[in-house]
Amino acid sequence: MPRAVPNILSIAGSDPSGGAGIQADLKTISALGGYAMAALTGLTVQNTRGVRDLHMLPPAFVAAQVEAVFDDVPVDAVKLGMLGAPEVVQAVAGVLAARRPPVVVLDPVMVAKGGARLLAPEAEAAMRALLPLADVLTPNLPEAAVLLGAPEITTEDEMLATARALLALGPRAVLLKGGHLPGDRPSPDLLAWDGGALPLPGERIVTRNAHGAGCTLSSALATQLALTGGDLPEAARRAKAYVAAAMRAADRLDAGGGHGPLDHFFALRG
């Protein structure tokens, strides 16, 4: 029986402007009815216009934060975001392998919306080694290409082949985000698991307010998986609908002059 208020732990980096990273995760989890917890992996100096600097926390300190939560709180789901360095990836992987939380959603954060690199190239191999611990992997198309060492993905047919190739690396399911497909076509996502696939069509929302959309989707998915007792298709539909609604409502915010944030608490504003 799912917990009435599930406990969701985000392990990710900080965005001081509040649109992405741990801040977006905490807002999303709370807006959807979960109890939000956070273990920081790194600190960014950024705003809506871009990332200016990045400071990764010591791997042992990151692991100690995660261990402290597990020692006290029953964790229903974990969302992984920016891990940054190979040593941090390995430290987090060690804790998760020992603790085995019911749900792990991995957003393989590599590049910020403004183009800054958030995963060191030397950490890519460690990220691939982490994939078997993930219940759901949520890459966008450029991230999927990097994980596979493959060319750019440009068609929906290639998305299906890409999702299957990612499954072969070990995650139990893949939610492949299609927002980077070229042209003005709708923005299709694809949910795939061993033996099945489900297209998740969606409108292409023309907006500058998409900062943190990937963070929001993965933390929404982790929360919905806990709320639905692991119903992956339903959780994915709910998470995608939440992101779309938060993006559509974001024009009411006045938060920076670059890539604006989503309105995570749109439902409270009516």
C-alpha positions in Angstrom: 0.0 0.0 0.0 1.6 3.3 -1.0 2.3 5.8 1.8 -0.2 8.6 2.0 2.6 11.1 1.9 5.5 9.5 0.2 9.1 10.4 1.2 11.1 11.4 -1.9 14.8 12.1 -1.7 16.5 14.2 -4.4 20.2 13.9 -4.9 21.2 16.7 -7.1 22.9 20.1 -7.4 21.8 23.6 -6.3 20.4 26.3 -8.6 20.4 29.6 -6.6 17.9 31.1 -9.0 15.4 28.4 -8.1 14.4 27.1 -11.5 16.3 23.9 -11.8 18.3 21.4 -9.7 17.4 20.6 -6.1 15.2 23.7 -5.9 13.0 22.5 -8.8 12.9 19.0 -7.3 11.8 20.2 -3.8 9.0 22.4 -5.4 7.8 19.6 -7.6 7.7 16.9 -4.9 5.9 19.2 -2.6 3.4 20.4 -5.2 2.5 16.8 -6.0 1.9 15.8 -2.4 5.2 14.2 -1.4 7.5 14.9 1.5 10.7 16.4 -0.1 14.2 15.7 1.1 17.5 16.8 -0.5 21.1 15.7 -0.5 23.4 18.2 -2.3 26.0 17.1 -4.8 27.3 20.5 -5.9 26.7 24.2 -5.8 26.3 26.2 -9.0 26.7 30.0 -9.5 23.9 30.5 -12.0 20.8 32.4 -12.9 18.3 32.2 -15.8 21.0 33.5 -18.2 23.6 30.8 -17.5 26.0 29.0 -15.3 29.0 31.0 -14.1 30.7 28.5 -11.9 30.4 25.0 -10.3 31.7 23.7 -7.1 31.3 20.0 -6.4 31.0 18.8 -2.8 33.4 16.1 -1.5 32.1 12.6 -2.5 32.3 11.3 1.1 30.2 14.3 2.3 27.6 13.6 -0.4 27.4 10.0 0.6 27.1 11.0 4.3 24.1 13.2 3.5 22.3 10.3 1.8 23.2 7.8 4.5 21.9 10.2 7.2 18.5 10.4 5.5 18.3 6.6 5.0 19.3 6.1 8.7 16.2 8.0 9.8 13.5 8.3 7.2 11.8 5.5 5.1 12.6 6.6 1.6 9.9 5.7 -1.0 11.8 7.0 -4.0 15.1 8.6 -5.0 15.6 11.1 -7.8 19.1 11.5 -9.1 20.1 14.7 -10.9 23.4 16.5 -11.3 26.2 14.2 -10.1 29.0 16.1 -11.8 32.2 14.1 -11.1 33.1 10.4 -11.4 33.9 10.2 -7.7 30.5 11.6 -6.7 28.7 9.2 -9.1 30.6 6.3 -7.5 29.9 7.4 -4.0 26.1 7.7 -4.7 26.1 4.4 -6.5 27.7 2.7 -3.4 25.0 4.0 -1.1 22.1 3.1 -3.4 23.5 -0.4 -4.0 23.6 -1.0 -0.3 20.3 0.7 0.6 18.2 -0.5 -2.4 15.4 2.1 -2.3 12.1 1.0 -3.9 12.3 3.5 -6.8 15.3 5.2 -8.4 14.7 7.7 -11.2 18.0 8.9 -12.9 18.1 12.1 -14.8 21.6 12.0 -16.4 22.2 15.8 -16.2 25.1 16.6 -18.5 24.6 20.1 -19.9 22.7 23.1 -18.5 20.0 24.9 -20.6 22.5 27.7 -21.4 25.1 25.2 -22.6 27.4 24.9 -19.5 28.8 21.4 -18.9 27.4 19.8 -15.7 28.9 16.3 -16.0 32.7 16.0 -16.5 33.5 14.0 -19.6 35.6 11.6 -17.4 32.4 10.9 -15.4 30.5 9.5 -18.4 31.8 5.9 -17.9 30.8 6.1 -14.2 27.3 7.3 -15.2 26.9 4.3 -17.5 28.0 2.0 -14.6 25.2 3.6 -12.5 22.4 2.7 -15.0 21.7 -0.8 -13.6 20.6 0.8 -10.3 18.0 2.9 -12.1 14.3 1.9 -12.3 13.8 4.7 -14.8 16.3 6.6 -16.9 15.1 10.0 -18.2 17.5 11.3 -20.8 16.9 13.9 -23.4 18.1 13.1 -26.9 21.6 14.6 -26.7 22.1 12.9 -23.3 21.0 9.5 -24.8 23.4 10.0 -27.7 26.3 10.6 -25.3 25.4 7.6 -23.1 25.4 5.4 -26.2 28.3 7.0 -28.0 26.0 7.4 -30.9 25.2 10.1 -33.5 22.5 12.7 -32.9 18.9 11.3 -32.8 16.6 13.2 -35.2 13.5 11.0 -35.8 10.9 9.2 -33.8 11.9 5.9 -35.3 15.4 6.5 -34.1 14.0 7.2 -30.6 12.6 3.7 -30.3 15.9 2.1 -31.3 17.7 4.4 -28.9 15.4 3.5 -26.0 16.0 -0.2 -26.6 19.8 0.4 -26.8 19.6 2.3 -23.4 17.7 -0.6 -21.8 20.5 -2.9 -22.8 22.8 -0.8 -20.5 20.8 -1.9 -17.5 17.9 0.4 -16.4 14.6 -1.3 -16.0 12.8 1.4 -18.0 13.6 4.5 -20.1 11.6 7.7 -20.5 13.2 9.2 -23.6 12.4 12.9 -24.0 11.8 14.0 -27.5 11.8 17.8 -27.1 15.1 18.1 -29.1 13.6 16.6 -32.3 14.1 19.1 -35.1 11.2 21.2 -36.5 8.0 22.4 -35.1 6.3 19.0 -34.7 4.7 18.0 -31.4 7.1 17.0 -28.6 6.8 13.2 -28.2 8.3 11.3 -25.4 8.7 7.5 -25.4 8.4 5.2 -22.4 10.1 1.8 -23.0 10.7 -1.2 -20.8 11.7 -4.8 -21.4 9.0 -6.2 -23.8 7.0 -3.0 -24.3 6.9 0.7 -25.3 4.4 3.5 -24.9 4.4 6.7 -26.9 3.6 9.8 -24.8 2.6 12.5 -27.2 2.6 16.1 -26.1 2.2 19.5 -27.5 5.2 21.6 -28.2 4.8 24.6 -25.9 6.5 27.7 -27.4 8.0 29.5 -24.4 11.2 30.8 -23.0 10.2 29.3 -19.6 11.7 25.8 -19.8 14.6 26.1 -17.3 14.5 23.0 -15.1 12.0 21.1 -17.2 14.1 17.9 -17.1 14.6 18.2 -13.4 10.9 18.7 -12.9 9.9 15.8 -15.0 12.2 13.3 -13.2 11.2 14.4 -9.7 7.6 14.4 -10.7 8.0 10.9 -12.1 9.7 9.7 -8.8 6.9 11.2 -6.8 4.1 9.8 -9.0 5.7 6.3 -8.9 5.6 6.4 -5.1 2.0 7.7 -5.1 0.7 5.1 -7.7 2.5 2.2 -6.1 4.8 1.8 -9.1 2.3 2.1 -12.0 4.9 3.3 -14.5 2.7 4.2 -17.5 0.2 6.1 -15.2 3.1 7.8 -13.3 4.7 8.9 -16.6 1.4 10.3 -17.9 0.8 12.3 -14.7 4.4 13.6 -14.6 4.3 14.7 -18.2 1.0 16.5 -17.7 2.3 18.3 -14.6 5.3 19.6 -16.5 3.2 20.8 -19.4 0.8 22.6 -17.0 3.7 24.2 -15.1 5.3 25.3 -18.3 2.1 26.8 -19.7 1.5 28.7 -16.5 5.0 30.1 -16.2 4.3 33.3 -18.2 2.8 34.8 -15.1 6.2 34.7 -13.3 8.7 37.5 -13.6 11.9 35.6 -12.7 14.9 36.6 -14.8 15.6 37.6 -18.3 17.0 34.4 -19.7 15.6 30.8 -19.7 12.8 31.3 -17.3 11.6 28.7 -14.7 8.4 26.7 -14.7 5.5 27.7 -12.3 5.7 24.6 -10.0 2.9 25.9 -7.8 0.5 26.9 -10.5 -2.4 24.9 -8.9 -2.2 27.0 -5.8 -2.6 30.2 -7.8 -5.7 29.0 -9.5 
